[in-house]
Amino acid sequence: MRTNLPALLVLSLACTPVLGESMRCGAAIVDETASVATLLEKCGEPQSKDVRTEDVYAPNVTGGTRKIGTRTIERWIYQRSSSALPMAVTIVDGKVTRLERVS
């Protein structure tokens, strides 16, 4: 039986789950599973913070929506070095939800 290795490689890559970003802070690595406390412990305070509050809505029985609360969204920017792209950390209601490189 002959195996088509390139096709198997492409198929295995297509089935691999996409992992979120991570960032290095000195010897530590932080990813989207880190708590805010861990992020601050390993990376320190960010160079900048943007904080905003958004209303949260849910459907109601008449087919419309109603406000059920608010959530706080923070975007912290870390400039790790002059040769690395800055990293943005999104925190929703005190939980790290996303890390991404920004230009």
N, CA, C and O atoms as a GROMACS GRO file, in nm:
protein
  412
    1MET      N    1   0.085  -0.118   0.000
    1MET     CA    2   0.000   0.000   0.000
    1MET      C    3   0.090   0.124   0.000
    1MET      O    4   0.181   0.133   0.081
    2ARG      N    5   0.065   0.216  -0.088
    2ARG     CA    6   0.143   0.338  -0.100
    2ARG      C    7   0.071   0.452  -0.029
    2ARG      O    8  -0.050   0.468  -0.044
    3THR      N    9   0.146   0.530   0.050
    3THR     CA   10   0.088   0.641   0.126
    3THR      C   11   0.127   0.773   0.062
    3THR      O   12   0.242   0.793   0.024
    4ASN      N   13   0.031   0.861   0.052
    4ASN     CA   14   0.056   0.995  -0.002
    4ASN      C   15   0.092   1.085   0.115
    4ASN      O   16   0.005   1.148   0.176
    5LEU      N   17   0.223   1.092   0.146
    5LEU     CA   18   0.270   1.166   0.263
    5LEU      C   19   0.233   1.314   0.261
    5LEU      O   20   0.187   1.365   0.363
    6PRO      N   21   0.252   1.387   0.149
    6PRO     CA   22   0.213   1.529   0.151
    6PRO      C   23   0.065   1.550   0.180
    6PRO      O   24   0.028   1.644   0.252
    7ALA      N   25  -0.021   1.465   0.127
    7ALA     CA   26  -0.164   1.478   0.153
    7ALA      C   27  -0.196   1.451   0.299
    7ALA      O   28  -0.279   1.520   0.359
    8LEU      N   29  -0.129   1.352   0.358
    8LEU     CA   30  -0.150   1.323   0.500
    8LEU      C   31  -0.103   1.439   0.587
    8LEU      O   32  -0.167   1.472   0.687
    9LEU      N   33   0.008   1.501   0.549
    9LEU     CA   34   0.060   1.614   0.625
    9LEU      C   35  -0.038   1.731   0.621
    9LEU      O   36  -0.066   1.792   0.724
   10VAL      N   37  -0.090   1.763   0.503
   10VAL     CA   38  -0.188   1.872   0.490
   10VAL      C   39  -0.312   1.840   0.570
   10VAL      O   40  -0.366   1.927   0.638
   11LEU      N   41  -0.359   1.718   0.563
   11LEU     CA   42  -0.479   1.678   0.636
   11LEU      C   43  -0.456   1.688   0.787
   11LEU      O   44  -0.544   1.734   0.859
   12SER      N   45  -0.340   1.646   0.834
   12SER     CA   46  -0.315   1.652   0.979
   12SER      C   47  -0.303   1.796   1.025
   12SER      O   48  -0.346   1.828   1.136
   13LEU      N   49  -0.246   1.884   0.944
   13LEU     CA   50  -0.239   2.025   0.981
   13LEU      C   51  -0.377   2.089   0.982
   13LEU      O   52  -0.405   2.174   1.067
   14ALA      N   53  -0.462   2.049   0.891
   14ALA     CA   54  -0.597   2.104   0.886
   14ALA      C   55  -0.679   2.061   1.007
   14ALA      O   56  -0.771   2.132   1.048
   15CYS      N   57  -0.647   1.948   1.066
   15CYS     CA   58  -0.721   1.897   1.181
   15CYS      C   59  -0.662   1.942   1.314
   15CYS      O   60  -0.719   1.915   1.420
   16THR      N   61  -0.547   2.009   1.310
   16THR     CA   62  -0.483   2.055   1.432
   16THR      C   63  -0.558   2.175   1.486
   16THR      O   64  -0.584   2.268   1.410
   17PRO      N   65  -0.593   2.177   1.614
   17PRO     CA   66  -0.664   2.292   1.669
   17PRO      C   67  -0.574   2.416   1.669
   17PRO      O   68  -0.453   2.406   1.687
   18VAL      N   69  -0.635   2.531   1.648
   18VAL     CA   70  -0.561   2.656   1.649
   18VAL      C   71  -0.543   2.699   1.794
   18VAL      O   72  -0.640   2.712   1.868
   19LEU      N   73  -0.419   2.722   1.832
   19LEU     CA   74  -0.390   2.765   1.967
   19LEU      C   75  -0.382   2.916   1.971
   19LEU      O   76  -0.345   2.978   1.871
   20GLY      N   77  -0.417   2.975   2.083
   20GLY     CA   78  -0.408   3.119   2.098
   20GLY      C   79  -0.264   3.163   2.108
   20GLY      O   80  -0.173   3.081   2.119
   21GLU      N   81  -0.246   3.291   2.104
   21GLU     CA   82  -0.113   3.349   2.116
   21GLU      C   83  -0.060   3.329   2.257
   21GLU      O   84  -0.135   3.305   2.351
   22SER      N   85   0.069   3.340   2.269
   22SER     CA   86   0.134   3.346   2.399
   22SER      C   87   0.242   3.451   2.389
   22SER      O   88   0.282   3.491   2.279
   23MET      N   89   0.290   3.496   2.504
   23MET     CA   90   0.398   3.594   2.500
   23MET      C   91   0.499   3.561   2.609
   23MET      O   92   0.466   3.507   2.714
   24ARG      N   93   0.622   3.596   2.579
   24ARG     CA   94   0.731   3.574   2.674
   24ARG      C   95   0.754   3.701   2.754
   24ARG      O   96   0.762   3.811   2.698
   25CYS      N   97   0.764   3.685   2.883
   25CYS     CA   98   0.799   3.794   2.975
   25CYS      C   99   0.921   3.748   3.052
   25CYS      O  100   0.909   3.677   3.153
   26GLY      N  101   1.038   3.787   3.006
   26GLY     CA  102   1.162   3.737   3.066
   26GLY      C  103   1.170   3.588   3.043
   26GLY      O  104   1.166   3.543   2.929
   27ALA      N  105   1.183   3.510   3.150
   27ALA     CA  106   1.192   3.365   3.139
   27ALA      C  107   1.054   3.299   3.141
   27ALA      O  108   1.043   3.178   3.117
   28ALA      N  109   0.949   3.376   3.169
   28ALA     CA  110   0.814   3.320   3.181
   28ALA      C  111   0.738   3.331   3.049
   28ALA      O  112   0.765   3.420   2.967
   29ILE      N  113   0.644   3.241   3.030
   29ILE     CA  114   0.554   3.246   2.914
   29ILE      C  115   0.413   3.257   2.967
   29ILE      O  116   0.373   3.183   3.057
   30VAL      N  117   0.336   3.350   2.909
   30VAL     CA  118   0.198   3.373   2.950
   30VAL      C  119   0.109   3.347   2.830
   30VAL      O  120   0.141   3.388   2.718
   31ASP      N  121  -0.003   3.278   2.852
   31ASP     CA  122  -0.100   3.256   2.744
   31ASP      C  123  -0.239   3.293   2.793
   31ASP      O  124  -0.256   3.350   2.901
   32GLU      N  125  -0.340   3.261   2.712
   32GLU     CA  126  -0.478   3.302   2.741
   32GLU      C  127  -0.538   3.232   2.862
   32GLU      O  128  -0.646   3.270   2.907
   33THR      N  129  -0.471   3.132   2.916
   33THR     CA  130  -0.522   3.063   3.035
   33THR      C  131  -0.474   3.129   3.163
   33THR      O  132  -0.517   3.092   3.272
   34ALA      N  133  -0.385   3.227   3.151
   34ALA     CA  134  -0.329   3.293   3.270
   34ALA      C  135  -0.434   3.381   3.337
   34ALA      O  136  -0.521   3.437   3.272
   35SER      N  137  -0.424   3.391   3.467
   35SER     CA  138  -0.509   3.484   3.541
   35SER      C  139  -0.446   3.623   3.531
   35SER      O  140  -0.329   3.636   3.494
   36VAL      N  141  -0.522   3.726   3.564
   36VAL     CA  142  -0.469   3.861   3.564
   36VAL      C  143  -0.357   3.872   3.667
   36VAL      O  144  -0.256   3.939   3.642
   37ALA      N  145  -0.372   3.807   3.782
   37ALA     CA  146  -0.268   3.810   3.885
   37ALA      C  147  -0.138   3.749   3.833
   37ALA      O  148  -0.030   3.802   3.857
   38THR      N  149  -0.148   3.637   3.761
   38THR     CA  150  -0.030   3.573   3.704
   38THR      C  151   0.033   3.662   3.598
   38THR      O  152   0.156   3.676   3.592
   39LEU      N  153  -0.050   3.724   3.515
   39LEU     CA  154   0.000   3.815   3.412
   39LEU      C  155   0.080   3.928   3.475
   39LEU      O  156   0.190   3.960   3.430
   40LEU      N  157   0.025   3.989   3.579
   40LEU     CA  158   0.095   4.098   3.647
   40LEU      C  159   0.222   4.049   3.717
   40LEU      O  160   0.323   4.119   3.717
   41GLU      N  161   0.216   3.931   3.774
   41GLU     CA  162   0.333   3.875   3.843
   41GLU      C  163   0.447   3.848   3.745
   41GLU      O  164   0.562   3.879   3.775
   42LYS      N  165   0.415   3.791   3.630
   42LYS     CA  166   0.519   3.752   3.535
   42LYS      C  167   0.563   3.866   3.443
   42LYS      O  168   0.679   3.872   3.404
   43CYS      N  169   0.470   3.955   3.408
   43CYS     CA  170   0.501   4.058   3.307
   43CYS      C  171   0.503   4.199   3.364
   43CYS      O  172   0.552   4.291   3.298
   44GLY      N  173   0.451   4.218   3.483
   44GLY     CA  174   0.446   4.352   3.541
   44GLY      C  175   0.333   4.434   3.483
   44GLY      O  176   0.246   4.383   3.411
   45GLU      N  177   0.335   4.562   3.515
   45GLU     CA  178   0.232   4.653   3.463
   45GLU      C  179   0.254   4.678   3.314
   45GLU      O  180   0.368   4.686   3.270
   46PRO      N  181   0.148   4.689   3.237
   46PRO     CA  182   0.162   4.717   3.094
   46PRO      C  183   0.203   4.862   3.070
   46PRO      O  184   0.193   4.946   3.159
   47GLN      N  185   0.250   4.889   2.948
   47GLN     CA  186   0.286   5.026   2.912
   47GLN      C  187   0.163   5.114   2.899
   47GLN      O  188   0.170   5.234   2.926
   48SER      N  189   0.050   5.056   2.860
   48SER     CA  190  -0.074   5.134   2.852
   48SER      C  191  -0.194   5.044   2.879
   48SER      O  192  -0.189   4.922   2.859
   49LYS      N  193  -0.303   5.108   2.925
   49LYS     CA  194  -0.429   5.038   2.951
   49LYS      C  195  -0.543   5.120   2.893
   49LYS      O  196  -0.545   5.242   2.904
   50ASP      N  197  -0.638   5.051   2.831
   50ASP     CA  198  -0.760   5.113   2.784
   50ASP      C  199  -0.874   5.035   2.849
   50ASP      O  200  -0.882   4.913   2.834
   51VAL      N  201  -0.962   5.103   2.919
   51VAL     CA  202  -1.071   5.037   2.990
   51VAL      C  203  -1.203   5.097   2.943
   51VAL      O  204  -1.219   5.219   2.937
   52ARG      N  205  -1.298   5.010   2.910
   52ARG     CA  206  -1.431   5.058   2.871
   52ARG      C  207  -1.536   4.962   2.927
   52ARG      O  208  -1.507   4.846   2.958
   53THR      N  209  -1.657   5.012   2.939
   53THR     CA  210  -1.770   4.933   2.986
   53THR      C  211  -1.871   4.921   2.874
   53THR      O  212  -1.902   5.020   2.808
   54GLU      N  213  -1.922   4.800   2.852
   54GLU     CA  214  -2.024   4.775   2.750
   54GLU      C  215  -2.149   4.719   2.816
   54GLU      O  216  -2.142   4.646   2.914
   55ASP      N  217  -2.263   4.755   2.759
   55ASP     CA  218  -2.389   4.695   2.803
   55ASP      C  219  -2.399   4.554   2.748
   55ASP      O  220  -2.353   4.526   2.637
   56VAL      N  221  -2.460   4.465   2.824
   56VAL     CA  222  -2.484   4.327   2.782
   56VAL      C  223  -2.634   4.309   2.767
   56VAL      O  224  -2.711   4.344   2.855
   57TYR      N  225  -2.674   4.254   2.652
   57TYR     CA  226  -2.815   4.236   2.620
   57TYR      C  227  -2.848   4.089   2.601
   57TYR      O  228  -2.762   4.009   2.565
   58ALA      N  229  -2.974   4.054   2.626
   58ALA     CA  230  -3.024   3.918   2.605
   58ALA      C  231  -3.161   3.929   2.539
   58ALA      O  232  -3.230   4.030   2.555
   59PRO      N  233  -3.201   3.825   2.466
   59PRO     CA  234  -3.334   3.827   2.404
   59PRO      C  235  -3.444   3.825   2.510
   59PRO      O  236  -3.429   3.765   2.616
   60ASN      N  237  -3.554   3.890   2.479
   60ASN     CA  238  -3.669   3.884   2.569
   60ASN      C  239  -3.783   3.809   2.501
   60ASN      O  240  -3.769   3.767   2.386
   61VAL      N  241  -3.894   3.791   2.569
   61VAL     CA  242  -4.004   3.709   2.519
   61VAL      C  243  -4.076   3.771   2.400
   61VAL      O  244  -4.144   3.699   2.326
   62THR      N  245  -4.064   3.902   2.380
   62THR     CA  246  -4.132   3.967   2.268
   62THR      C  247  -4.048   3.968   2.140
   62THR      O  248  -4.090   4.024   2.039
   63GLY      N  249  -3.930   3.906   2.146
   63GLY     CA  250  -3.844   3.901   2.028
   63GLY      C  251  -3.742   4.012   2.023
   63GLY      O  252  -3.656   4.013   1.934
   64GLY      N  253  -3.748   4.105   2.115
   64GLY     CA  254  -3.649   4.212   2.122
   64GLY      C  255  -3.535   4.174   2.214
   64GLY      O  256  -3.510   4.056   2.240
   65THR      N  257  -3.468   4.274   2.263
   65THR     CA  258  -3.360   4.249   2.359
   65THR      C  259  -3.378   4.340   2.479
   65THR      O  260  -3.444   4.444   2.473
   66ARG      N  261  -3.317   4.298   2.588
   66ARG     CA  262  -3.320   4.381   2.708
   66ARG      C  263  -3.182   4.379   2.771
   66ARG      O  264  -3.109   4.280   2.761
   67LYS      N  265  -3.148   4.487   2.835
   67LYS     CA  266  -3.020   4.499   2.901
   67LYS      C  267  -3.022   4.414   3.029
   67LYS      O  268  -3.111   4.427   3.112
   68ILE      N  269  -2.920   4.327   3.042
   68ILE     CA  270  -2.914   4.242   3.160
   68ILE      C  271  -2.793   4.274   3.248
   68ILE      O  272  -2.776   4.215   3.355
   69GLY      N  273  -2.712   4.369   3.203
   69GLY     CA  274  -2.596   4.405   3.284
   69GLY      C  275  -2.491   4.476   3.202
   69GLY      O  276  -2.518   4.525   3.092
   70THR      N  277  -2.372   4.482   3.256
   70THR     CA  278  -2.258   4.542   3.187
   70THR      C  279  -2.137   4.452   3.202
   70THR      O  280  -2.134   4.363   3.288
   71ARG      N  281  -2.039   4.476   3.119
   71ARG     CA  282  -1.911   4.407   3.132
   71ARG      C  283  -1.799   4.506   3.111
   71ARG      O  284  -1.814   4.603   3.036
   72THR      N  285  -1.688   4.482   3.177
   72THR     CA  286  -1.573   4.569   3.166
   72THR      C  287  -1.470   4.502   3.077
   72THR      O  288  -1.430   4.387   3.099
   73ILE      N  289  -1.427   4.575   2.974
   73ILE     CA  290  -1.328   4.524   2.880
   73ILE      C  291  -1.203   4.611   2.891
   73ILE      O  292  -1.208   4.733   2.876
   74GLU      N  293  -1.091   4.544   2.917
   74GLU     CA  294  -0.963   4.614   2.926
   74GLU      C  295  -0.872   4.564   2.816
   74GLU      O  296  -0.873   4.446   2.780
   75ARG      N  297  -0.793   4.655   2.761
   75ARG     CA  298  -0.692   4.619   2.661
   75ARG      C  299  -0.559   4.673   2.712
   75ARG      O  300  -0.538   4.794   2.719
   76TRP      N  301  -0.470   4.581   2.747
   76TRP     CA  302  -0.339   4.617   2.799
   76TRP      C  303  -0.236   4.596   2.689
   76TRP      O  304  -0.239   4.495   2.618
   77ILE      N  305  -0.145   4.692   2.674
   77ILE     CA  306  -0.040   4.682   2.573
   77ILE      C  307   0.095   4.665   2.643
   77ILE      O  308   0.132   4.743   2.730
   78TYR      N  309   0.166   4.560   2.602
   78TYR     CA  310   0.301   4.534   2.651
   78TYR      C  311   0.399   4.552   2.536
   78TYR      O  312   0.383   4.489   2.431
   79GLN      N  313   0.499   4.635   2.554
   79GLN     CA  314   0.610   4.648   2.459
   79GLN      C  315   0.728   4.574   2.521
   79GLN      O  316   0.798   4.628   2.606
   80ARG      N  317   0.748   4.452   2.478
   80ARG     CA  318   0.846   4.364   2.544
   80ARG      C  319   0.990   4.405   2.514
   80ARG      O  320   1.075   4.396   2.602
   81SER      N  321   1.018   4.448   2.393
   81SER     CA  322   1.152   4.496   2.358
   81SER      C  323   1.138   4.582   2.233
   81SER      O  324   1.034   4.582   2.167
   82SER      N  325   1.245   4.654   2.200
   82SER     CA  326   1.238   4.742   2.083
   82SER      C  327   1.235   4.662   1.952
   82SER      O  328   1.195   4.715   1.849
   83SER      N  329   1.278   4.535   1.957
   83SER     CA  330   1.280   4.455   1.835
   83SER      C  331   1.157   4.364   1.820
   83SER      O  332   1.142   4.299   1.717
   84ALA      N  333   1.071   4.360   1.920
   84ALA     CA  334   0.953   4.273   1.914
   84ALA      C  335   0.827   4.358   1.896
   84ALA      O  336   0.819   4.470   1.945
   85LEU      N  337   0.730   4.302   1.826
   85LEU     CA  338   0.602   4.371   1.813
   85LEU      C  339   0.534   4.378   1.950
   85LEU      O  340   0.548   4.286   2.031
   86PRO      N  341   0.460   4.485   1.975
   86PRO     CA  342   0.386   4.493   2.101
   86PRO      C  343   0.280   4.382   2.108
   86PRO      O  344   0.231   4.334   2.005
   87MET      N  345   0.245   4.344   2.228
   87MET     CA  346   0.139   4.246   2.250
   87MET      C  347   0.023   4.315   2.319
   87MET      O  348   0.042   4.393   2.412
   88ALA      N  349  -0.097   4.285   2.272
   88ALA     CA  350  -0.220   4.337   2.333
   88ALA      C  351  -0.286   4.222   2.408
   88ALA      O  352  -0.302   4.112   2.354
   89VAL      N  353  -0.324   4.248   2.530
   89VAL     CA  354  -0.394   4.150   2.613
   89VAL      C  355  -0.534   4.204   2.638
   89VAL      O  356  -0.550   4.314   2.690
   90THR      N  357  -0.636   4.126   2.602
   90THR     CA  358  -0.775   4.165   2.626
   90THR      C  359  -0.822   4.092   2.751
   90THR      O  360  -0.807   3.970   2.765
   91ILE      N  361  -0.879   4.170   2.842
   91ILE     CA  362  -0.930   4.117   2.969
   91ILE      C  363  -1.077   4.156   2.979
   91ILE      O  364  -1.111   4.275   2.973
   92VAL      N  365  -1.165   4.057   2.994
   92VAL     CA  366  -1.308   4.082   3.005
   92VAL      C  367  -1.353   4.039   3.143
   92VAL      O  368  -1.339   3.923   3.182
   93ASP      N  369  -1.408   4.135   3.217
   93ASP     CA  370  -1.454   4.110   3.354
   93ASP      C  371  -1.349   4.038   3.438
   93ASP      O  372  -1.380   3.945   3.512
   94GLY      N  373  -1.224   4.084   3.426
   94GLY     CA  374  -1.117   4.031   3.509
   94GLY      C  375  -1.057   3.900   3.463
   94GLY      O  376  -0.979   3.840   3.537
   95LYS      N  377  -1.090   3.853   3.342
   95LYS     CA  378  -1.037   3.727   3.290
   95LYS      C  379  -0.966   3.752   3.158
   95LYS      O  380  -1.022   3.814   3.068
   96VAL      N  381  -0.842   3.704   3.146
   96VAL     CA  382  -0.769   3.716   3.022
   96VAL      C  383  -0.842   3.634   2.915
   96VAL      O  384  -0.868   3.515   2.935
   97THR      N  385  -0.875   3.698   2.802
   97THR     CA  386  -0.948   3.628   2.697
   97THR      C  387  -0.873   3.621   2.565
   97THR      O  388  -0.904   3.538   2.480
   98ARG      N  389  -0.772   3.709   2.547
   98ARG     CA  390  -0.704   3.710   2.418
   98ARG      C  391  -0.568   3.777   2.430
   98ARG      O  392  -0.552   3.876   2.501
   99LEU      N  393  -0.470   3.722   2.360
   99LEU     CA  394  -0.340   3.784   2.342
   99LEU      C  395  -0.315   3.794   2.192
   99LEU      O  396  -0.341   3.698   2.119
  100GLU      N  397  -0.267   3.906   2.148
  100GLU     CA  398  -0.241   3.923   2.005
  100GLU      C  399  -0.128   4.022   1.981
  100GLU      O  400  -0.110   4.117   2.057
  101ARG      N  401  -0.053   3.998   1.875
  101ARG     CA  402   0.050   4.091   1.834
  101ARG      C  403  -0.016   4.209   1.764
  101ARG      O  404  -0.111   4.192   1.687
  102VAL      N  405   0.035   4.328   1.790
  102VAL     CA  406  -0.019   4.447   1.724
  102VAL      C  407   0.095   4.523   1.658
  102VAL      O  408   0.210   4.514   1.700
  103SER      N  409   0.061   4.596   1.554
  103SER     CA  410   0.166   4.672   1.485
  103SER      C  411   0.143   4.820   1.500
  103SER      O  412   0.221   4.901   1.449
   0.00000   0.00000   0.00000
